[in-house]
Amino acid sequence: MSQPNLVILAGGISSRMKNAAAQAMLPPGLRHEAATKPKAMIGVGEQARPFLDYLLRNVAAAGYHDVMIVIGEKDQTIRAYYEQGGAHQFDRLTLGYAAQPIPPGRSRPLGTADALWHGLAARPDWRGQSVTVCNSDNLYSVAALRGLLLETHANAMIDYDRAALQFSSERIAQFAVIEKDNRGFLRNIIEKPDPATLEQLADHDGRVGVSMNLFRFAYDDILPCLAAVPLHPVRQEKELPAAVKLLVARNPQAVFTLRRAEHVPDLTMPSDITIVKEFLAREYRGA
């Protein structure tokens, strides 16, 4: 088994969730939370438990023990909640925190690759080990998280079946598509491919795989790629998929893909809140 280390990326500014016009459909209490809290701390569960509680529940059930949460430098909610009693429900987990700064002259942090760099830099004791990395606004299943923990390849990612995701077709079209070789090793991660490219990327059975940013990395393999990845020319952020592509460019069989077919609840925009609340009420009744 790989080392039970995990990093949760929770340092973004949640710009789509903070859209005032989109928040108008929410009840006042949730509207305030969507406007003022990180997405992962919005109270969508029973007794207004935050979304992050449910992700941590699955993380613990999957067998992880050491969790680093990368938070925004101005966030006062995540660490306070777990240090003031919220962590008691996760006695199998050791929670740590790293702040992702906003560089001078910018209004937002430098992106997910930069966030992971800060998370790993805070844990030099993980050198020589492996670490799972995930978003804070997706509820990954216990099986997916455990699958990565048990994976024997040094670097791996979950390859989600596009057809199993229960989102609108317009939203699914925004997800990055995975290109693999015939042995299942990652070749490329492609944003918004056109229909012709999409057909070419389909597996022999017509299946199209997408990334939901759930990875397992060897610490020493990914850290230099995180440092070297350039800013995206349009978004001006250092993005984790770009770092993964750099890793593959340096070693064509560096990242193995694990196929899964299941929905991944997502809390990206205000319209997701009601859907996620209903999912949690159905799947985590009493939890």
N, C-alpha and C positions, 0 to 999 in steps of 0.2 A: 504493500500500500504506500502511496505517496504521503508526504508530510501533510497533516491536516491544517494547512494554512490557507486563509482566504482573505482577499481584499474586496471591499464593497465601495464602489465609486459613488459618492454622494455629495460632490463638491460643486455641481453645476448650479446655474442661477435660475433654472426652470422657466425659461422665457415663455414657452408655449402655455405652461400652466398659469403664468402670471397675466395672460391676456385678459384685460378687463371685460371686453365685449363677450368673450367666451365664458367668463365666469358668471355672467348675468343670469344664466339658467339654474344656478345653484341656490340652495337655501342660504340665508344670511350667515349662519355659523360656518358652514363649509366654504362659503365664498371668502370669508375672512381668512380661514386656514389656507386656502389655495393662494391667496394674495400675499400671505406673510410667512409661510413655512416652506421648508424644502419639501419636495413631493413626497419623499419617503416618510415624512412625519405627519402627513394629513391623516386625520382620524377616520379611517374608513371601516374599521373593524368593530366588533362587539365592544360596547362601552367606550367607543371612540378610540380604540387602540390604533396606533399608527401603522401604516402599511409595512414599515420596516420590521415591526415585531413578527409579522408572518414570514417574511424572508428569513429572519434569524431563526425562527422556529424550524424551517425547512433545512437551513444550514446545519443546525445542531443535530437534527434527525438523520442527516446524511453522513455524520461522523466527523465533522470539522470541530476543531477546538480553539484555534488561535485566529482571531478575526481582527483585521485592521480596517477601520472605516475612515475613508478620506472625506473630510468635510470642507465646506467653504470657510475661508478665513473669517467671514463675518457671521457665520451661523452660530447662534446661541442656543439652539434647541436640541440637536441630536445628542451631543455629549452630556448636556444637562439632564435630559430625560433618563438616560441610562445610568448616569452616575448618581442620580437622586432616587433610585429605586427601580427604574425600568429594567435593569439588568438582572434582577433577582429571579426572574422567570427563566433565565438562560444560564443556570449554574454550571452547565457543561462547557460554556464558552468563556474565553478570556477576550474581552473587548479592549482594543486600543484605538487611538485616533491620530490622524495626521491632517494638518490643515493645508489646503491648496491655496496659495496666495493669488491675488490679482496683481499682475505686474503694473508698475507705474505707467500711466498714460492709457490704460485699458479699462473698460467697464466690466469685463468678465474674465474669468480665468482662461488658461491657455488650452483647455481641452482635456479629453480623457487620457491621452498618452501622458500628458504632463501630470494629471491626477495620479495615475498609477506610479509614475516615477517618484512622486513625493511619498506615496504609500510605501513603496519598497525601500526608498532611502531611509525611512524611519525604522526599518527593520533589517539592519545589516547582519543580524544573527540568522537571517533566512538564507544567506549566501550558501550555495551548494544544495539548496533544497528546492522544492517546487511549490507553487502557489496557484490557487484558483482565483479568478477575477470575474466579477459580475457587476451589473448595474444595480442601483438601489431602487429603481422604479419598475423592475420586472420581478414577478413572483415565479422563480424557477422551481421546478418540482424537486422533491427529494431524490427521485431516481436520476434525474439529469445531473444534479450536484454530486451524488454518490458515484455516478458513472465516471466523472472526471477524476474524483479522488482515487478511484481504483485503477485508472488508466495507466498503462506501463510505458507508453511513449512519453518522451521528455516534455513535449508540447502538444496540446490537443485542443479541440474546440467542439462544441455541440453544433451539428449540422441539422437544423430544424426543417422538417417538411413544410414547404410553403402552403400546401393544400390543407394542412391541419390547423393553421392559425385562424382564429375566429374573429378576424377584423374585416373591415370593408376592403373591397378590391383596390380602392384608391390608396388606402393606407398600406396594404401589403406591398403595393408597387414601390413604396418608399424604402423597403428593407433591402439591405445589401445581399446580393446573391453570391453563393459560394461556387467556385470552380475547383474541381478535384481531378487528380489523375486516376487511372484505373485501379490503383491500390488504396485509394482513399486519402491520399495526402493532398493537402491544400496547395492549389496553384495560385489562386487569386481571390480577392473579395471585390466584387464589382457593384458599384452604386447605380441604381436605376437603369438597368440594361434595357435596350429596346427589344421589341418582340422577337426579332430575328436572333439577337444574341441570347435571349432567354431560352429560345428553343435549342440553341447549340449547347447551352449549359445544362440542359436536363440530363438526368441519369438515363441508363438504358431502358428503365421502366417508365420514363416520362416524369419522374419526380424531380422537383426543383428544390434545392436546399438554400436556406437563408441563414444569416448570422443574427443572433439576438444578443451578441456580446457576452457570451459565456465561454471562458477560455481557461486552460490550465497551462502554466508556463514554468520552465526551469528559470529560476531567478536570474542566474548568470547569463542565460541566453537572451532574455527579453530586456534586461536593464540597459545594455548599450544601444539597443534599437530605440528605446524610449527616448534616450538622450539625443540620438541622431536624427530622429524623424523631423522633417521640415514642416513649417506651417502650411496648412491647406491654402491654396492660392485665392480662394473666394472667402471661405469662412474664417481664415486667419487663426486657426486653432491646430494644435498638435493632436491628431486623432489616433485612437488605439488601433483601428483597422490598418492605418498606414504603417504603424510600427510592426504589426503582424506581417504585412506584405514585405517590409524590409527584412524581417527575419527569414521569410521564405526566399527572398532574393539572395540572401547570403548562404542559405542551405535549402535547396529545392524540396527536400523531404523532411523539413523541420517540424511541420505541424500536421498531426493526424486528425481526421474528422470522424466524429461519432454520430451516426444517424439517429434521430429521434422524430417521432410524429406525435405532437401534443400541442395544445394551446399554451401560450405564455401570457398570463394577465399582465397588462401594461398600464402604468399610471403616468401618462405623459401630458395630457391636456384635461381641462375641466370636464369634458364630456365622458372621460374615462371613470370619473369618481363613482357615479351611480352604478356603472357596470361592475366595477371592482367590489363595491359594497355588496352587491347582490351575489357575486361569486364567493366572497368570503363568508357571507351568511349561509350559503348553501354548502360549502365545502369544509368550513371550519366552525361549524355550529358548536357553541360552548367552549371554543378554544380562544 
